[in-house]
Amino acid sequence: MRIDKFLKVSRLIKRRSVANEACDGGRIAVNGKIVKASYDVKPGDVIELTLGSKTVKVRVENISEHVLKADAASLYTVL
């Protein structure tokens, strides 16, 4: 699954277009490397989001195309 879609499905970022812009702006890193929106996310990847002055680091646990809002947090673990 593309990283921009994963960020939207997991509710880390509300809209896919915002996730896409964050990737284009170099604010999304996976395993220590800046990635583009087309990066293919795999379980075990460590995603670091820098939005404003806040930095969030999560590890991908599962990948699913459709997730209910209540279950979205099961896709990742905050580090």
C-alpha positions in Angstrom: 0.0 0.0 0.0 1.2 3.5 -0.8 2.4 5.5 2.2 0.0 8.4 1.5 -3.0 6.0 1.5 -1.7 4.2 4.7 -1.4 7.6 6.5 -5.0 8.3 5.6 -6.4 4.9 6.4 -4.6 4.7 9.7 -6.0 8.3 10.5 -2.4 9.6 11.2 -3.3 12.3 8.6 -6.9 13.2 7.9 -6.8 13.5 4.1 -4.8 11.7 1.5 -4.1 15.0 -0.4 -2.5 16.4 2.8 -0.5 13.2 3.2 0.7 13.5 -0.4 1.8 17.1 0.2 3.7 16.1 3.3 5.6 13.4 1.3 6.4 15.9 -1.4 7.6 18.4 1.2 10.1 15.9 2.6 8.3 15.6 6.0 7.7 11.8 5.9 10.6 9.4 6.5 10.5 5.6 6.6 13.4 3.8 8.3 15.4 7.0 8.4 15.0 7.9 4.7 12.8 10.6 3.2 10.2 8.9 0.9 7.8 9.9 -1.9 4.1 9.3 -1.7 4.4 6.2 -3.9 6.6 4.4 -1.4 5.2 0.9 -0.6 4.7 0.4 3.1 5.4 -3.0 4.7 4.7 -4.3 8.2 7.7 -3.5 10.4 8.5 -0.1 8.7 9.2 2.8 11.1 7.5 6.0 9.9 8.5 9.4 11.2 6.1 12.3 10.5 7.3 15.9 11.0 4.2 18.2 11.0 5.0 21.7 12.2 7.1 21.4 15.4 5.6 18.0 16.3 7.3 14.8 15.3 5.5 11.4 15.6 7.3 8.1 15.2 5.2 4.9 14.6 5.9 1.3 13.6 3.6 -0.3 11.0 1.9 -3.4 12.5 -0.8 -4.3 9.9 -1.9 -3.1 6.5 -5.5 -3.0 5.5 -7.4 -1.2 2.8 -10.5 -0.4 4.9 -10.5 0.1 8.7 -13.2 1.4 11.0 -12.2 4.6 12.9 -12.2 2.6 16.2 -9.7 0.0 14.8 -7.4 2.5 13.0 -4.9 2.5 15.9 -4.3 -1.2 15.5 -2.4 -0.6 12.2 0.5 1.0 14.0 2.3 1.3 17.3 3.6 4.7 18.6 7.3 4.6 19.5 
